Amino acid sequence: MRTIYTYGLFLVLFTFVVAPLLGPEYRLSVPSAEATEQLNDSYGDRLGTVRFPLSCSDAANQLVERGGALLHHMTYNGARASFAAATQQDPECAMGYWGQAMTYIHPLWSDKPSRGDFETGRALVAEARARGQKTDRENAYIAAVSSYYEAGWTKDEAANLRNFEAGWENAYRRFPEDIEAASFYALAHLATASPGDKIYQKQKKAGAIAETILVQVSDHPGAHHYAIHAYDYPLLAYKALNIANNYGEIAPDIPHALHMPTHIFTRVGLWDESIIFNKRSAEAALKHPAGNKISLHYPHALDYLVYAYLQQADDDSAKQVMDELLILEGSFQTHIAASYSFTAIPARYALERQQWADAAALDPGLPANYPIGKFPAMEAITYFARALGAARSGNVAMAKQAYEKLVALQGKAEKTSAYWANQIEIQRLSAKAWITYQEGREKEALGVMQQAAELESLTEKHPVTPGEILPARELLADMLLAMGRYKDAQAEYESVLRRSANRFNSLYGAGVAAEMVKNKEEAVWYFKKLMETTGNVETDRKQVQHAKLYLTRNQMTSGGNTYRSAEDMGS
């Protein structure tokens, strides 16, 4: 299929006025119609602007640049197709082979290449080395990707990613003005950041590199994407708000580019914005299947979408999205992100609404023949929901059955991922705490629940999720509230809100805790914030009705409502 791009006046101005000022390496990352004859690519003509070192034919150069832009968007299959088309246009185009080798490396995703893909990537690196006359910059790029493969196929990919970081750092040091080398160094730097580093040294450095690139090229896809990942933490998210608002507009047909801003919107509790962009992402994902399968980006966007709806108490919309996922016909791409969404969405729908009996009987309704068994941490979500739901609805025997299954799945997860095994440990402790509480051993239960909350505080959420299925610290606050320790409960709810802004259940819980100690000012502040968060949504949730009634009876004058915000609580 021939793709025709129309630029009008912008292309004329760029070609004859702007591009000569920027030099020969500055090109739009959109190939000509002739070059795209080999592509079946519907990602559109707006991908952002990149500057790659290229010494291939003109037609191949354009395809490499398009592949490079898609690579920055982590649209790996589309990037691979574009790079492959470049080598068909020009078999001596070394950067086409380089790009294909890069697409098998997903530094920030939990899906290291299979042995087969790894060997394919390594062979492509060898091909890149053997082909064509290359510039020093091109050789530096090839050396950088080669460093990943030189470590050999490893179980946890850690050695590969360390090599990858070192390789791109070398390219970045040799060519400090090269924005593509800088972008890939920022990405590789993030890939080796320690989850336990609460100073976020590597994240801040990577974010600073990305921001410097954006000063030079305001629509650079990699700088946008990697800055969002760098600042996807509670204390840093505000730094990426403008970047998040821009990213989805520079590549309006890329599912992942439309979704990524919502990582930041979720961090700061901007639910309307999250809903808008995840809807767009899901729609785009259905237009771009992964071969003959529904792309992972579709259920991934829906998980974030359902999470946002639930924080607004828009349960009808959340249910509609969940039902759409369950009835959609077709096979889904097997991936950790899809697997997580399939089990997380129904679990969230029950647990966030505190429908404990529904959670106890949860059936995630997985797509036919989907291999969830390959992902024990994702399968465990269902059993966490069942154990917690059964315990909180008083069925200890049922809770213990689900708990035992959770323990078994933790053992499986330990063989493949320390991170995900640790997430199951947090869930296991939370379920055990509530089982123990229902058995009447309140002091012991509280100790176990505190252990879960502290363990969770030492970890960061994975990019695959908008947030924990239920935060352990919120469950701790619930337990304190049930025990009548209202001030302690409020402090824990406030701690949750510093990590997960505008969470419905923590806003409400903090308001109730303040109400119970007759702190009208703070109760009004939280219930007002809850009503702002839910907006004009029509909902049956009893919490909303309670907050409305309290505000009607105790509304303060506008000048009197001076209680500090959740952000201020940390100071």
C-alpha positions in Angstrom: 0.0 0.0 0.0 1.3 3.4 -1.0 1.3 6.0 1.8 1.0 9.6 0.8 2.0 12.4 3.1 0.8 16.0 2.7 2.7 18.7 4.4 1.7 21.9 2.6 3.3 25.1 3.7 5.1 23.5 6.7 7.1 21.2 4.5 8.1 24.0 2.1 9.2 26.1 5.0 11.1 23.3 6.7 12.8 22.1 3.5 14.0 25.5 2.3 14.3 27.6 5.4 14.8 25.6 8.6 16.6 22.5 7.5 19.6 24.3 5.8 20.2 26.1 9.1 20.2 22.8 11.1 22.6 20.9 8.8 22.4 17.8 6.7 21.6 15.4 9.6 18.3 17.1 10.6 15.4 15.4 8.8 11.8 14.8 9.3 11.4 11.2 10.4 8.8 10.5 7.6 9.8 8.6 4.5 8.8 9.4 1.0 6.0 7.6 -0.7 8.5 5.7 -2.8 10.3 4.5 0.3 7.1 3.4 2.1 6.0 1.1 -0.7 7.6 -1.7 1.3 5.8 -0.8 4.5 2.3 -1.5 5.7 2.5 1.2 8.3 -0.4 3.3 9.5 1.3 5.2 12.3 0.8 8.5 10.5 3.1 11.3 9.4 3.6 12.8 12.9 6.1 10.9 14.9 8.3 13.8 16.2 11.7 14.8 14.9 15.0 12.9 15.2 18.6 13.3 14.0 20.3 10.1 13.1 23.9 9.6 11.7 23.2 8.1 8.3 25.2 7.2 5.2 22.7 5.0 3.4 20.7 5.8 0.3 18.2 8.7 0.5 15.3 6.3 0.5 16.9 4.0 3.1 17.8 7.0 5.3 14.2 8.1 5.5 13.1 4.7 6.6 15.9 4.5 9.2 14.7 7.8 10.6 11.2 6.6 10.7 12.3 3.4 12.4 14.3 5.5 14.9 11.3 7.6 15.8 9.2 4.5 16.3 12.0 3.0 18.4 11.9 6.0 20.7 8.1 5.4 21.0 8.8 1.8 22.0 6.7 0.8 19.0 9.1 -2.1 18.4 7.3 -4.1 15.7 6.7 -1.0 13.6 10.3 0.2 14.1 11.6 -3.2 13.1 9.5 -3.2 9.9 10.9 0.2 9.0 14.5 -0.7 9.6 14.0 -3.9 7.6 12.5 -1.9 4.7 15.6 0.3 4.8 17.9 -2.7 4.3 15.8 -3.8 1.4 16.2 -0.4 -0.2 19.9 -0.4 0.5 21.4 -3.7 1.6 24.6 -1.9 2.6 22.7 0.4 5.1 24.4 -0.6 8.3 22.1 1.5 10.4 19.1 -0.5 9.2 20.6 -3.7 10.7 21.6 -1.7 13.8 18.0 -0.6 14.3 16.6 -4.1 13.9 19.0 -5.3 16.6 17.9 -2.4 18.9 14.2 -3.4 18.6 14.8 -6.7 20.4 16.0 -4.8 23.5 13.3 -3.4 25.7 15.2 -1.8 28.6 12.2 -0.6 30.6 9.9 -3.5 30.0 9.8 -6.8 31.8 10.2 -8.9 28.6 13.8 -9.7 27.9 14.3 -11.3 24.5 13.8 -15.0 24.0 16.9 -17.0 23.2 15.9 -17.0 19.5 15.3 -13.2 19.4 18.6 -12.7 21.2 20.5 -14.7 18.6 18.7 -12.9 15.8 19.7 -9.5 17.4 23.3 -10.6 17.8 23.4 -11.7 14.1 22.0 -8.3 13.0 24.8 -6.6 15.0 27.4 -8.6 13.1 25.6 -7.7 9.8 25.7 -4.0 10.8 29.5 -4.3 11.4 30.1 -5.9 8.0 28.0 -3.6 5.9 28.8 -0.4 4.2 31.2 2.5 4.8 30.3 3.9 8.2 31.0 7.2 10.0 32.5 7.2 13.4 29.1 8.0 14.9 27.5 5.1 13.2 30.3 2.8 14.5 29.7 4.2 18.0 26.0 3.3 17.7 26.8 -0.2 16.5 29.3 -0.7 19.4 26.6 0.5 21.9 24.0 -2.1 20.8 26.7 -4.7 20.4 27.7 -4.3 24.1 24.2 -5.6 25.1 24.7 -8.8 23.1 28.3 -9.3 24.2 27.1 -10.3 27.7 25.3 -13.4 26.2 21.8 -14.4 26.9 21.3 -14.1 30.7 18.4 -15.1 33.0 17.8 -11.7 34.5 19.3 -9.4 31.8 21.1 -7.4 34.4 24.6 -7.8 32.9 23.2 -7.0 29.4 21.6 -3.8 30.6 24.8 -2.7 32.4 26.7 -3.3 29.2 24.1 -1.4 27.3 24.4 1.6 29.6 28.2 1.6 29.3 28.0 1.3 25.5 25.6 4.3 25.2 27.6 6.3 27.7 30.6 5.8 25.6 28.8 7.1 22.5 27.3 10.0 24.4 30.8 11.0 25.8 32.4 10.8 22.3 29.6 12.8 20.6 28.2 15.1 23.3 26.2 17.1 20.8 24.5 14.0 19.4 20.9 14.1 20.7 20.2 10.5 19.6 23.1 9.2 21.5 22.1 11.3 24.5 18.5 10.0 24.3 19.6 6.3 24.2 22.0 7.0 27.1 19.2 8.4 29.1 17.1 5.3 28.4 19.9 2.9 29.2 20.7 4.9 32.4 17.1 4.4 33.5 17.2 0.7 32.8 19.9 0.2 35.5 18.3 2.5 38.2 17.9 0.8 41.5 14.3 0.4 42.7 15.5 1.0 46.2 17.1 4.4 45.5 14.8 6.9 47.0 17.0 9.8 46.0 16.4 8.9 42.3 19.9 9.8 41.2 19.8 8.0 37.9 16.2 9.1 37.2 17.0 12.7 37.8 20.1 12.6 35.6 18.2 10.8 32.7 15.4 13.4 33.1 17.9 16.3 32.9 19.4 14.9 29.7 16.0 14.5 28.2 15.0 18.1 29.1 18.2 19.4 27.5 17.3 17.6 24.3 13.8 19.2 24.3 15.3 22.6 24.4 17.0 21.8 21.1 14.3 19.7 19.5 10.9 20.4 21.1 9.2 17.4 19.5 11.9 14.8 20.0 10.0 11.5 20.7 12.7 9.9 22.9 13.2 12.9 25.1 9.5 13.1 25.8 9.2 9.4 26.4 12.2 8.9 28.6 11.6 12.1 30.6 8.1 10.7 31.6 9.7 7.4 32.7 12.4 9.3 34.6 9.9 11.4 36.5 7.3 8.6 37.0 7.7 8.8 40.8 5.5 10.6 43.4 8.2 13.2 44.3 9.2 13.9 40.6 6.0 13.6 38.6 5.3 17.4 38.7 8.5 17.9 36.7 6.9 16.1 33.7 3.5 17.6 33.6 4.2 19.9 30.6 6.1 17.1 28.8 3.2 14.7 29.4 0.7 17.2 28.0 2.9 17.6 24.8 3.8 14.0 24.2 0.5 12.6 23.0 0.2 15.5 20.5 3.5 14.9 18.7 2.5 11.3 17.7 -1.3 11.2 17.7 -1.5 7.7 16.1 0.9 5.9 18.3 -0.9 3.9 21.1 2.0 4.0 23.5 2.7 7.7 23.0 -0.9 8.4 23.8 -0.8 6.3 26.9 2.5 7.5 28.4 1.3 10.9 29.6 -1.1 9.1 31.8 1.7 7.8 33.9 2.2 11.3 35.1 -1.5 12.2 35.2 -2.0 9.1 37.4 0.8 10.1 39.7 -0.7 13.6 40.4 -4.3 12.4 40.4 -5.5 14.1 37.2 -8.2 11.6 36.4 -10.0 13.5 33.6 -6.8 13.8 31.7 -5.9 10.1 32.3 -9.3 9.1 31.0 -9.1 11.1 27.8 -5.6 9.9 26.8 -6.2 6.3 27.7 -9.4 6.2 25.6 -7.3 7.6 22.7 -4.6 5.0 23.3 -7.0 2.1 23.4 -8.7 3.2 20.2 -5.3 3.6 18.5 -4.1 0.2 19.8 -7.1 -1.6 18.1 -6.0 -0.1 14.9 -2.5 -1.4 15.3 -2.6 -5.1 16.1 0.6 -7.1 16.9 0.5 -9.3 13.8 -2.8 -11.1 13.9 -3.2 -10.5 17.7 -4.7 -7.7 19.7 -1.9 -5.5 20.9 -0.8 -5.5 24.5 -1.3 -1.7 24.4 -5.1 -2.2 24.4 -5.6 -3.9 27.7 -2.7 -1.9 29.2 -4.5 1.4 28.4 -7.8 -0.1 29.7 -6.2 -0.9 33.1 -5.2 2.7 33.6 -8.6 3.8 32.3 -10.5 1.6 34.8 -8.3 2.8 37.6 -9.1 6.5 36.8 -12.8 5.8 36.6 -12.8 4.1 39.9 -11.0 7.0 41.6 -13.8 9.2 40.4 -16.4 6.7 41.7 -17.6 6.3 38.1 -18.3 2.7 38.6 -20.7 2.3 35.6 -18.0 3.5 33.2 -15.4 1.2 34.8 -17.8 -1.7 34.4 -18.4 -0.9 30.8 -14.7 -0.9 30.0 -14.2 -4.2 31.9 -17.1 -5.8 29.9 -15.7 -4.5 26.6 -12.4 -6.2 27.4 -14.1 -9.5 28.3 -16.3 -9.7 25.2 -13.7 -8.6 22.7 -13.2 -11.3 20.1 -9.8 -12.3 18.9 -6.5 -13.5 20.4 -4.4 -11.2 22.5 -0.6 -10.6 22.4 1.0 -12.6 25.1 2.8 -10.1 27.3 3.3 -9.2 30.9 1.3 -5.9 30.4 -1.7 -7.7 28.9 -1.5 -10.4 31.6 -1.5 -7.9 34.4 -4.5 -6.0 32.9 -6.6 -9.2 32.5 -6.4 -10.0 36.2 -6.0 -6.5 37.7 -9.1 -4.9 36.1 -11.7 -7.3 37.6 -9.8 -7.3 40.9 -9.7 -3.5 41.1 -13.4 -3.3 40.2 -14.3 -5.4 43.2 -11.7 -4.2 45.7 -11.8 -0.4 45.0 -15.6 -0.5 45.5 -15.0 -2.5 48.7 -17.4 -5.2 47.5 -15.6 -7.9 49.5 -18.0 -10.7 48.8 -17.6 -10.1 45.0 -13.8 -10.1 45.5 -14.0 -13.4 47.4 -15.8 -15.0 44.4 -13.7 -13.3 41.7 -13.5 -14.9 38.3 -11.3 -12.8 36.1 -12.8 -14.2 32.9 -9.6 -14.5 31.0 -9.6 -14.7 27.2 -9.8 -18.2 25.8 -6.5 -20.1 25.7 -4.6 -17.1 27.2 -1.5 -18.6 28.9 -1.8 -16.8 32.3 0.2 -19.6 33.9 3.3 -18.1 32.3 2.9 -15.1 34.6 2.5 -16.3 38.2 2.6 -12.8 39.7 -0.3 -11.8 37.4 -2.3 -14.9 38.2 -1.6 -14.2 41.9 -3.7 -11.0 41.7 -6.9 -13.0 41.5 -6.0 -15.0 44.6 -5.0 -11.9 46.5 -8.4 -10.4 45.8 -10.1 -13.6 46.8 -8.2 -14.0 50.0 -8.7 -10.3 51.0 -12.3 -10.3 50.0 -13.1 -13.5 51.9 -11.3 -12.3 55.0 -13.0 -8.9 55.0 -16.4 -10.4 54.4 -15.9 -12.8 57.3 -15.2 -16.1 55.5 -11.9 -17.1 57.0 -12.0 -20.7 55.6 -12.4 -19.4 52.0 -9.7 -16.8 52.7 -7.2 -19.4 53.8 -7.8 -21.5 50.6 -7.0 -18.5 48.4 -4.1 -17.6 50.7 -2.5 -21.0 50.1 -2.7 -20.6 46.4 -1.1 -17.2 46.7 1.8 -18.7 48.6 2.3 -21.3 45.9 2.3 -18.7 43.1 4.9 -16.7 45.1 7.2 -19.7 44.9 6.8 -19.9 41.2 7.4 -16.1 40.8 10.7 -16.3 42.8 12.2 -18.4 40.0 11.8 -15.7 37.4 11.5 -12.3 39.1 12.6 -11.0 42.5 10.6 -7.8 42.0 7.3 -9.6 41.3 7.9 -12.2 44.0 8.3 -9.2 46.4 5.0 -7.8 45.2 3.3 -11.1 46.0 4.9 -11.0 49.4 3.2 -7.7 50.1 -0.1 -9.2 49.0 0.5 -12.3 51.1 1.2 -10.3 54.2 -1.8 -8.1 53.6 -4.1 -11.1 53.2 -2.6 -12.8 56.3 -3.1 -9.7 58.3 -6.8 -9.5 57.6 -7.3 -13.3 58.1 -5.6 -12.9 61.5 -7.7 -9.8 62.3 -10.9 -11.8 61.6 -9.7 -14.5 63.9 -9.6 -12.0 66.7 -5.9 -11.5 67.1 -5.9 -7.8 66.4 -2.4 -6.9 67.8 -0.8 -9.7 65.7 -2.8 -8.7 62.7 -1.7 -5.0 63.0 1.9 -6.0 63.2 1.7 -8.1 60.0 -0.2 -5.3 58.2 2.5 -2.8 59.3 5.1 -5.2 57.9 3.3 -5.3 54.5 3.0 -1.5 54.4 6.7 -0.9 55.2 7.8 -3.4 52.6 5.6 -1.7 50.0 7.2 1.7 51.0 10.6 0.3 50.0 9.5 -0.5 46.5 8.2 1.5 43.5 5.3 0.6 41.3 6.1 -1.1 38.0 5.3 0.9 34.9 2.9 -1.9 33.9 0.5 -0.7 36.6 -1.2 2.6 37.5 -1.0 1.6 41.1 -1.2 -1.3 43.6 -4.3 -3.5 43.4 -4.9 -2.0 46.9 -2.1 -0.2 48.7 -0.9 -2.0 51.7 -0.7 1.2 53.7 -4.4 1.9 52.8 -5.3 -1.5 54.2 -3.3 -0.7 57.3 -5.3 2.6 57.7 -8.5 0.6 57.2 -7.5 -1.7 60.0 -6.6 1.2 62.3 -9.9 2.8 61.6 -11.7 -0.4 62.4 -9.9 -0.6 65.7 -10.9 2.9 66.6 -7.4 4.4 66.3 -8.6 7.3 64.3 -5.6 9.7 64.4 -3.2 6.9 63.5 -5.6 5.9 60.7 -5.7 9.4 59.3 -1.9 9.6 59.3 -1.7 6.4 57.3 -4.3 7.6 54.8 -2.3 10.8 54.4 0.8 8.8 53.7 -1.0 6.9 50.9 -2.1 10.2 49.4 1.5 11.5 49.2 2.4 8.4 47.2 -0.9 8.1 45.2 -2.6 11.5 44.9 -6.4 11.8 44.9 -7.1 8.1 45.7 -10.8 7.9 46.5 -10.7 5.5 49.4 -7.8 7.3 51.1 -9.5 10.7 50.7 -12.7 9.3 52.2 -10.9 7.4 54.9 -8.9 10.4 56.0 -12.2 12.4 56.2 -13.9 9.8 58.3 -10.9 9.5 60.6 -11.0 13.3 61.1 -14.7 13.2 61.6 -14.5 10.6 64.3 -12.2 12.8 66.4 -14.5 15.8 65.7 -11.9 17.6 63.7 -14.4 19.4 61.5 -11.8 21.5 59.6 -9.9 18.5 58.4 -12.9 16.4 57.7 -14.4 19.1 55.6 -11.2 19.5 53.7 -11.0 15.8 52.8 -14.7 15.5 51.9 -14.5 18.6 49.8 -11.5 17.1 48.0 -13.4 13.9 47.5 -16.3 15.7 45.9 -13.9 17.7 43.7 -12.3 14.4 42.6 -15.6 12.7 41.8 -17.0 15.8 40.1 -20.5 15.4 38.7 -20.4 11.7 38.4 -23.6 9.9 39.4 -22.7 7.1 41.8 -24.3 4.8 44.2 -21.3 4.7 46.5 -22.3 5.2 50.1 -19.0 7.1 50.8 -20.1 9.9 48.4 -23.5 10.2 50.0 -21.9 10.3 53.5 -19.4 13.0 52.4 -22.2 15.1 50.8 -24.3 14.9 54.0 -21.4 15.8 56.2 -20.6 18.8 54.1 -24.2 20.0 54.1 -24.3 19.8 57.9 -20.8 21.2 58.6 -19.9 23.4 55.6 -17.4 26.1 56.6 -17.0 29.5 55.1 -14.5 29.7 52.2 -12.1 31.6 54.3 -12.1 29.0 57.0 -11.2 25.9 55.1 -7.4 26.3 55.4 -6.4 22.7 56.0 -3.2 21.8 54.2 -3.0 19.7 51.1 -1.7 16.2 50.8 1.5 17.5 49.2 2.0 19.9 52.2 1.7 17.1 54.6 5.2 15.9 53.8 6.7 19.2 55.0 
